[in-house]
Amino acid sequence: MKRVFQFNINGKEVLFFGTIKGLVSEREKLKELFKDFKAQVMFLGISPEELSGLKKYLKEPFDIDPEDYEVIYALKLEKYGEVGLPVPTYLEAFAIAKEDGIEIIPIDMPDEEYSDLFVKTIDFFHIMRFNFRKRKVWRKNFEADTPEEFVMLWDKEVNKIPQYRKIENERERYMGRKIKELLRERTEERIMVIIELERLYGVLDNLNLLQTT
């Protein structure tokens, strides 16, 4: 599955990298991509609050308690390589930014906006269904030969409840709008966008870029 795309958008070179959250080997992939592309700024598919949290973690590491689905995801992802938390790709992005003196800009929904969307979309019964499905997801045999196949199958399974899928679609729309906004505002000519693979194609579709590939 293709997960690196490069486009010229209004005279700016923009490289998209769909990362596999959790895999430690993704750090090296990001490092190589950055070295070859020579990005001047990075847009990261996390919220402003997550960005602040990562900054605090790097200054003074603290224990992270993953949620149940995150634990199941990590245990199944281990089939494809070493797994780490926080997301290794994002940690590498910070390391690169510090070494090269470039800025990281979050492009995902702020927590307050996400919370409002969640409350409007998800009710008590949706939450109950979501929680009841944990055992089924744990027992499910994801027939995937590669980590790319696995994360796409995982995303499809976890978001089978339409309301949860709607939230992910809204995240893709938001990130697409944010990227457009930043491309108008920023002066850098070489931009790297790092997004979880599960959301990459939706974001590209919202930017009307898929038909150009």
NUVEXRO-990874 format. One line per field, with one value per residue: residue number from 1; residue in one letter; x, y, z of N, C-alpha, C in turn. Coordinates in Angstrom, 1 decimal, decimal comma. Layout:
num NUM  ...
residu A  ...
n_x X  ...
n_y Y  ...
n_z Z  ...
ca_x X  ...
ca_y Y  ...
ca_z Z  ...
c_x X  ...
c_y Y  ...
c_z Z  ...
END
This chain:
num 1  2  3  4  5  6  7  8  9  10  11  12  13  14  15  16  17  18  19  20  21  22  23  24  25  26  27  28  29  30  31  32  33  34  35  36  37  38  39  40  41  42  43  44  45  46  47  48  49  50  51  52  53  54  55  56  57  58  59  60  61  62  63  64  65  66  67  68  69  70  71  72  73  74  75  76  77  78  79  80  81  82  83  84  85  86  87  88  89  90  91  92  93  94  95  96  97  98  99  100  101  102  103  104  105  106  107  108  109  110  111  112  113  114  115  116  117  118  119  120  121  122  123  124  125  126  127  128  129  130  131  132  133  134  135  136  137  138  139  140  141  142  143  144  145  146  147  148  149  150  151  152  153  154  155  156  157  158  159  160  161  162  163  164  165  166  167  168  169  170  171  172  173  174  175  176  177  178  179  180  181  182  183  184  185  186  187  188  189  190  191  192  193  194  195  196  197  198  199  200  201  202  203  204  205  206  207  208  209  210  211  212  213
residu M  K  R  V  F  Q  F  N  I  N  G  K  E  V  L  F  F  G  T  I  K  G  L  V  S  E  R  E  K  L  K  E  L  F  K  D  F  K  A  Q  V  M  F  L  G  I  S  P  E  E  L  S  G  L  K  K  Y  L  K  E  P  F  D  I  D  P  E  D  Y  E  V  I  Y  A  L  K  L  E  K  Y  G  E  V  G  L  P  V  P  T  Y  L  E  A  F  A  I  A  K  E  D  G  I  E  I  I  P  I  D  M  P  D  E  E  Y  S  D  L  F  V  K  T  I  D  F  F  H  I  M  R  F  N  F  R  K  R  K  V  W  R  K  N  F  E  A  D  T  P  E  E  F  V  M  L  W  D  K  E  V  N  K  I  P  Q  Y  R  K  I  E  N  E  R  E  R  Y  M  G  R  K  I  K  E  L  L  R  E  R  T  E  E  R  I  M  V  I  I  E  L  E  R  L  Y  G  V  L  D  N  L  N  L  L  Q  T  T
n_x 0,8  0,6  2,1  3,5  3,4  3,9  3,4  3,0  1,8  0,4  2,9  4,4  6,3  5,0  5,1  3,6  3,3  2,1  2,0  2,6  1,2  2,9  4,8  8,2  10,1  9,3  10,5  13,0  12,2  10,9  13,1  14,7  13,1  12,8  15,5  16,0  14,0  14,3  12,7  11,2  9,4  7,2  4,0  1,9  -0,2  -1,7  -3,4  -3,4  -3,2  -2,2  0,3  1,4  1,5  3,3  5,6  6,0  6,3  8,8  10,5  10,2  9,8  7,0  4,7  2,5  -0,8  -2,3  -5,4  -8,0  -8,5  -6,2  -4,2  -4,9  -4,5  -1,7  -0,7  -1,4  -0,2  2,5  3,2  4,4  6,7  8,8  7,1  6,2  5,5  5,2  3,8  6,2  7,0  6,2  7,8  10,2  9,9  9,9  12,6  14,0  13,1  14,2  16,9  17,3  16,2  13,5  10,0  7,2  3,8  0,6  -2,2  -4,5  -7,9  -8,5  -8,8  -11,2  -12,9  -13,1  -14,3  -16,8  -17,8  -17,9  -19,8  -22,0  -22,3  -22,1  -23,9  -25,0  -25,7  -24,2  -21,6  -21,7  -22,0  -19,6  -17,8  -18,6  -17,7  -15,0  -14,0  -14,6  -13,0  -10,5  -10,4  -10,5  -9,0  -6,8  -6,2  -3,6  -0,7  1,1  2,1  0,8  -1,5  -2,7  -3,3  -5,2  -7,3  -7,7  -8,7  -11,0  -12,5  -12,6  -14,0  -16,6  -19,1  -21,3  -21,4  -19,0  -17,3  -18,1  -17,0  -14,3  -14,2  -14,9  -12,6  -10,8  -11,7  -11,4  -8,5  -7,8  -8,9  -7,3  -4,8  -5,0  -5,4  -3,0  -1,2  -1,7  -1,0  1,7  5,2  7,1  8,7  9,0  7,3  6,5  4,0  2,8  0,8  -1,4  -1,6  -4,2  -5,8  -4,8  -5,6  -8,2  -7,7  -6,2  -8,1  -10,0  -8,5  -8,6  -6,6  -6,2  -7,0  -5,0  -2,9
n_y -1,2  2,1  4,8  7,1  10,2  12,8  16,2  19,1  22,0  24,9  25,9  25,0  22,3  19,4  16,8  13,9  11,6  8,6  7,2  4,3  4,0  3,4  1,4  0,9  0,9  2,8  5,2  5,3  5,2  7,7  9,4  8,9  9,8  12,5  13,3  13,0  14,6  17,1  18,8  22,0  22,6  20,8  19,3  17,9  15,1  15,5  16,7  20,2  20,0  17,4  17,8  19,6  17,9  15,9  17,5  18,0  15,4  14,8  16,5  15,7  12,6  10,5  8,0  6,4  5,5  3,3  3,1  0,4  -0,5  0,5  -1,1  -3,6  -3,2  -2,7  -5,2  -6,8  -5,6  -6,1  -8,3  -7,5  -6,1  -4,3  -2,5  0,7  3,4  6,8  7,4  6,3  7,5  10,2  11,0  10,8  12,8  15,1  14,9  15,3  17,9  19,4  19,0  20,1  22,5  23,3  23,9  22,3  21,7  21,2  19,6  18,3  18,1  20,4  19,6  20,5  21,0  18,4  17,0  18,3  17,4  14,7  14,4  15,3  13,3  10,7  8,6  7,2  4,4  3,9  4,0  1,9  -0,3  0,0  -0,6  -3,2  -4,6  -5,0  -7,6  -9,1  -7,9  -8,4  -11,2  -11,5  -12,6  -11,0  -11,1  -10,3  -9,6  -7,6  -4,7  -2,4  -3,4  -4,5  -2,3  -0,9  -2,8  -3,0  -0,4  -0,4  -2,4  -1,5  0,8  0,1  0,8  3,1  5,8  6,2  6,0  8,2  10,2  9,9  10,5  13,2  14,1  13,8  15,6  17,9  18,0  18,2  20,8  22,3  21,9  23,2  25,8  26,3  26,1  28,3  30,3  29,8  30,4  28,6  26,5  23,8  21,2  18,8  16,4  14,6  11,9  9,5  6,4  5,3  7,5  8,9  8,6  9,6  12,2  13,1  12,8  14,7  16,9  16,9  15,5  12,8  12,1  12,9  11,2
n_z 0,0  -0,9  0,8  0,8  -0,5  -2,9  -3,8  -5,8  -4,7  -5,4  -6,0  -3,9  -2,5  -1,3  0,9  1,8  4,5  5,4  8,4  10,5  13,4  16,4  15,7  16,1  14,1  12,4  13,0  11,7  9,1  8,8  9,4  7,1  5,0  5,7  5,5  2,7  1,5  2,7  4,4  5,4  7,3  9,5  9,4  11,7  12,4  14,9  17,8  19,1  21,9  22,3  21,1  23,0  25,2  24,4  24,3  27,0  27,9  26,7  28,0  30,6  31,1  31,7  33,1  30,9  30,5  28,6  26,7  26,6  24,0  22,7  23,9  23,0  20,2  20,2  21,1  19,0  16,9  17,4  16,0  13,7  14,4  16,7  19,2  20,4  22,9  23,8  20,4  18,2  15,7  16,1  18,2  16,9  15,0  16,7  17,5  15,1  14,5  16,6  16,1  13,6  13,8  13,0  12,7  14,3  13,5  14,7  13,2  13,7  15,2  17,8  21,3  22,6  20,5  19,4  21,5  21,6  19,2  19,6  21,7  20,4  18,5  19,5  21,6  24,8  24,3  22,0  23,0  24,8  23,0  21,7  23,7  24,4  22,2  22,5  23,3  21,1  19,1  20,2  19,9  17,2  14,2  12,4  9,2  7,8  5,9  6,1  8,0  7,1  5,9  8,1  9,8  8,4  8,3  11,0  11,6  10,1  11,5  14,2  13,9  13,1  14,0  12,9  13,9  15,1  12,9  11,6  13,1  12,6  9,9  10,1  11,3  9,3  7,4  8,8  9,1  6,4  5,8  7,5  6,6  4,1  4,9  6,3  4,2  2,7  4,5  5,4  4,6  3,9  1,5  1,3  2,6  5,0  5,7  8,3  9,0  10,5  9,0  8,6  8,3  6,2  3,4  3,4  4,1  1,9  -0,1  0,7  0,1  -2,5  -4,0  -4,6  -7,2  -8,7  -8,5
ca_x 0,0  1,4  1,9  4,2  2,9  4,5  2,6  3,3  0,6  0,6  4,3  5,1  6,5  4,4  5,3  2,7  3,7  1,1  2,7  1,9  1,4  3,3  6,0  9,4  10,8  8,8  11,4  14,0  11,5  10,7  14,4  15,2  12,2  13,2  16,8  15,9  13,1  14,7  11,5  11,4  8,4  6,4  2,6  1,7  -1,6  -2,1  -4,1  -2,5  -3,0  -1,3  1,6  1,9  1,7  4,6  6,7  6,1  6,9  10,2  11,2  10,2  9,0  6,0  4,0  1,3  -1,7  -3,1  -6,8  -8,1  -8,3  -4,8  -3,5  -5,2  -3,9  -0,3  -0,4  -1,6  0,8  3,8  3,5  5,1  7,9  8,8  6,1  6,5  4,6  4,3  4,0  7,6  7,1  6,0  9,0  11,3  9,6  10,5  14,1  14,4  12,8  15,1  18,2  17,3  15,6  12,3  8,8  6,1  2,5  -0,4  -3,2  -5,8  -8,8  -8,3  -9,6  -12,5  -13,8  -13,3  -15,2  -18,1  -18,2  -18,1  -21,0  -23,1  -22,4  -22,1  -24,7  -24,7  -25,8  -23,0  -20,5  -21,9  -21,7  -18,2  -17,1  -18,9  -17,0  -13,6  -13,6  -14,7  -11,9  -9,4  -10,4  -10,5  -7,8  -6,7  -5,4  -2,8  0,7  1,9  1,5  -0,1  -2,8  -3,3  -3,9  -6,4  -8,3  -8,0  -9,5  -12,4  -13,1  -12,9  -15,0  -17,8  -20,3  -21,3  -21,2  -17,5  -16,7  -18,4  -16,0  -13,0  -14,4  -14,8  -11,2  -10,1  -12,2  -10,7  -7,1  -7,8  -9,1  -6,2  -3,6  -5,2  -5,2  -1,6  -0,5  -1,9  -0,3  3,1  6,1  8,1  8,4  9,1  6,5  6,2  2,8  2,8  -0,5  -1,6  -2,0  -5,6  -6,5  -4,1  -6,3  -9,3  -7,2  -5,9  -9,4  -10,6  -7,7  -8,8  -5,3  -6,1  -7,2  -3,8  -1,9
ca_y 0,0  3,4  5,7  8,4  11,0  14,2  17,0  20,5  22,6  26,3  26,3  24,4  20,9  18,9  15,4  13,2  10,3  7,9  6,4  3,3  4,4  2,3  0,7  1,6  1,0  4,0  6,3  5,3  5,6  9,2  10,0  8,8  10,6  13,9  13,6  13,0  15,6  18,3  19,7  23,2  22,6  19,6  19,3  16,6  14,8  15,4  18,0  21,1  19,5  16,3  18,3  20,1  16,7  15,3  18,4  17,8  14,1  14,8  17,2  14,9  11,4  10,0  6,8  6,5  4,4  3,2  2,6  -1,0  -0,7  0,7  -2,3  -4,7  -2,8  -2,9  -6,6  -7,4  -4,9  -6,7  -9,4  -6,9  -5,5  -3,7  -1,5  1,7  4,4  7,4  7,0  6,5  8,5  11,5  11,2  11,1  14,2  16,1  14,8  16,0  19,3  20,0  19,0  21,0  23,9  23,5  24,0  21,3  22,4  20,2  19,8  17,6  18,9  20,7  18,7  21,0  20,7  17,0  16,7  18,7  16,5  13,4  14,5  15,5  12,2  9,5  8,5  6,1  3,1  3,7  3,8  0,5  -1,2  0,1  -1,3  -4,6  -5,2  -5,2  -9,0  -9,6  -7,4  -9,2  -12,6  -11,5  -12,9  -10,0  -11,8  -9,2  -10,0  -6,4  -3,8  -1,5  -4,1  -4,7  -1,0  -0,6  -3,8  -2,6  0,8  -0,8  -3,2  -0,7  1,9  -0,5  1,5  4,3  7,1  6,3  6,2  9,6  11,1  9,8  11,2  14,6  14,4  13,9  16,9  19,0  18,1  18,7  22,2  22,9  21,9  24,2  27,1  26,5  26,3  29,7  31,2  29,6  30,8  27,5  25,9  22,3  20,9  17,4  16,2  13,2  11,5  8,1  5,8  5,1  8,8  9,6  8,7  10,5  13,6  13,4  12,9  16,0  17,9  16,6  15,1  11,4  11,9  13,4  10,2
ca_z 0,0  -1,0  1,9  0,7  -1,7  -3,0  -4,7  -5,9  -4,4  -5,4  -6,0  -2,7  -2,5  0,0  1,0  2,8  5,0  6,2  9,3  11,3  14,8  17,4  15,2  16,4  12,9  11,6  13,2  10,7  7,8  8,9  9,3  5,8  4,2  5,9  4,9  1,2  1,1  3,3  4,7  6,2  8,4  9,6  9,9  12,4  12,6  16,3  18,3  19,8  23,2  22,2  20,9  24,3  26,0  23,9  24,7  28,4  28,0  26,3  29,0  31,9  30,8  32,7  32,7  30,0  30,7  27,3  26,8  26,3  22,5  22,4  24,4  22,0  19,0  20,4  21,1  17,6  16,0  17,7  15,0  12,6  14,8  18,1  19,4  21,5  23,3  22,8  19,0  17,8  14,6  16,6  18,9  15,9  14,4  17,6  17,5  13,9  14,6  17,5  15,5  12,4  14,1  12,3  13,5  14,2  13,6  14,8  12,3  14,1  16,0  19,3  22,2  22,9  19,3  19,3  22,6  21,2  18,1  20,2  22,4  19,4  17,6  20,3  22,8  25,8  23,7  21,1  23,9  25,3  21,9  21,4  24,8  24,3  21,1  22,8  23,3  19,7  18,4  20,7  19,4  15,8  13,5  11,3  8,1  7,1  5,8  6,3  9,0  6,4  5,8  9,5  10,4  7,6  8,7  12,4  11,5  9,6  12,5  15,4  13,6  12,4  14,5  12,0  14,5  15,3  11,6  11,2  13,8  11,9  8,7  10,4  11,6  8,0  6,8  9,6  8,8  5,1  5,9  8,2  5,7  3,1  5,6  6,5  2,9  2,3  5,5  5,6  3,5  3,6  0,2  1,4  3,8  5,3  6,5  8,8  9,4  10,7  7,7  8,5  7,9  5,1  2,1  3,5  4,0  0,5  -0,8  1,1  -0,6  -4,0  -4,5  -5,0  -8,6  -9,4  -8,3
c_x 0,9  1,1  2,8  3,8  3,6  3,7  3,2  2,0  0,9  2,0  5,1  5,2  6,0  4,5  4,4  3,2  2,7  1,9  1,9  2,2  1,8  4,5  7,2  10,2  10,4  9,7  12,4  13,4  11,4  12,0  14,9  14,4  12,6  14,5  16,7  15,1  13,5  13,6  11,9  10,5  7,7  5,0  2,3  0,3  -2,0  -2,8  -3,1  -2,2  -2,1  0,2  2,2  2,3  3,0  5,8  7,0  6,8  8,4  11,1  11,3  9,3  8,2  5,3  2,8  0,4  -2,6  -4,5  -6,8  -7,8  -6,8  -3,9  -3,7  -4,5  -2,4  0,1  -0,5  -0,5  2,2  4,2  4,4  6,4  7,7  7,8  6,5  5,5  5,4  4,7  5,5  7,8  7,1  7,3  10,2  11,1  10,1  12,0  14,6  14,2  13,8  16,5  18,4  16,7  14,4  11,1  7,9  4,8  1,5  -1,6  -4,5  -6,6  -8,3  -9,2  -11,0  -13,4  -14,1  -14,3  -16,6  -18,7  -18,6  -19,5  -22,2  -23,4  -22,7  -23,0  -24,3  -24,7  -24,6  -21,8  -20,5  -21,5  -20,2  -17,4  -17,3  -18,1  -15,5  -13,2  -13,6  -13,4  -10,6  -9,3  -10,3  -9,1  -7,7  -5,7  -4,7  -1,3  1,6  1,3  0,5  -1,5  -3,5  -3,9  -5,1  -7,6  -8,7  -9,0  -10,9  -13,2  -13,5  -13,9  -16,2  -19,0  -20,3  -21,0  -19,7  -16,8  -16,9  -17,4  -14,7  -13,1  -14,3  -13,4  -10,5  -10,5  -11,5  -9,3  -6,9  -7,9  -7,9  -5,0  -3,8  -4,9  -3,7  -0,8  -0,6  -1,1  1,2  4,0  7,1  7,7  8,5  8,5  6,3  5,0  2,8  1,5  -0,6  -2,1  -3,5  -6,4  -5,9  -4,9  -7,5  -8,9  -6,9  -7,1  -10,0  -9,8  -7,8  -7,5  -5,3  -6,2  -5,9  -2,7  -1,9
c_y 1,2  4,3  6,9  9,0  12,3  14,9  18,4  21,2  24,1  26,7  25,7  22,9  20,3  17,4  14,9  11,9  9,7  6,9  5,4  3,5  3,2  1,6  1,5  1,8  2,2  5,2  6,4  5,7  7,1  9,9  10,0  9,7  12,1  14,2  13,8  14,3  17,0  19,3  20,9  23,4  21,3  19,8  17,9  16,3  14,5  16,7  18,9  20,6  18,3  16,7  18,9  18,9  16,0  16,2  18,1  16,4  14,1  15,5  16,4  13,7  10,9  8,8  7,1  5,3  4,3  2,7  1,1  -1,3  -0,5  -0,5  -3,4  -4,4  -3,1  -4,3  -7,2  -6,8  -5,5  -7,8  -8,8  -6,1  -4,9  -2,6  -0,5  2,7  5,4  7,0  7,3  7,5  9,9  11,9  11,5  12,5  15,3  16,1  15,5  17,5  20,0  20,1  20,0  22,3  24,2  23,4  22,8  22,0  21,3  20,6  19,1  18,5  19,2  19,9  19,2  20,7  19,3  16,5  17,1  17,8  15,2  13,4  14,6  14,2  10,9  9,6  7,3  4,7  2,9  3,4  2,3  -0,5  -1,2  -0,7  -2,8  -5,3  -5,5  -6,7  -9,6  -9,2  -8,1  -10,5  -12,6  -11,8  -12,0  -10,7  -10,7  -9,7  -8,8  -5,6  -2,8  -2,2  -4,2  -3,4  -0,6  -1,5  -3,4  -1,4  0,5  -1,5  -2,3  0,4  1,3  0,2  2,8  5,6  7,3  6,6  7,7  10,5  11,1  10,5  12,7  15,0  14,6  15,2  18,0  19,2  18,6  20,2  22,9  23,0  23,0  25,6  27,4  26,7  27,7  30,7  31,0  30,0  29,7  26,9  24,4  21,9  19,4  17,3  14,7  12,9  10,0  7,5  5,7  6,4  9,4  9,7  9,5  11,9  14,0  13,6  14,3  17,2  17,8  16,3  13,7  11,2  12,3  12,3  9,2
c_z 0,0  0,2  2,0  -0,6  -1,7  -4,1  -4,7  -5,8  -4,4  -5,3  -4,8  -2,9  -1,2  -0,1  2,2  3,2  5,9  7,1  10,0  12,7  15,7  16,9  15,4  15,1  12,0  11,9  12,1  9,3  7,7  8,7  7,8  4,9  4,4  5,3  3,4  0,8  1,6  3,6  5,6  7,3  8,4  10,1  10,5  12,7  14,0  16,7  18,9  21,2  23,3  21,9  22,2  25,2  25,6  24,3  26,2  28,6  27,7  27,3  30,3  31,6  32,0  32,2  31,9  30,2  29,4  27,6  26,3  24,8  22,1  22,8  23,4  20,7  19,1  20,4  19,8  16,7  16,2  16,7  13,9  13,1  16,2  18,1  20,6  21,7  24,1  21,4  18,6  16,7  15,1  17,4  18,0  15,2  15,4  17,6  16,3  14,0  15,5  16,8  14,4  12,6  13,3  13,2  13,2  14,4  13,7  13,9  12,6  15,0  17,4  20,1  22,4  21,7  19,1  20,3  22,2  20,1  18,7  20,9  21,5  18,6  18,4  21,5  23,7  25,1  22,7  21,9  24,4  24,2  21,6  22,5  24,7  23,2  21,3  22,7  21,9  18,9  18,9  20,1  17,9  15,2  12,3  10,3  7,3  7,1  6,1  7,4  8,4  6,3  7,1  9,9  9,7  8,1  10,2  12,4  11,1  10,7  13,7  15,1  12,8  12,8  13,7  12,6  14,8  14,0  11,2  11,9  13,1  10,6  8,9  10,7  10,2  7,3  7,5  9,2  7,3  5,0  6,5  7,3  4,6  3,7  5,8  5,2  2,4  3,2  5,5  4,4  3,1  2,3  0,2  2,7  3,8  6,1  7,0  9,5  9,6  9,4  7,5  8,0  6,6  3,8  2,2  3,5  2,6  -0,4  -0,5  0,4  -2,1  -4,7  -5,0  -6,5  -9,4  -9,3  -9,4
END
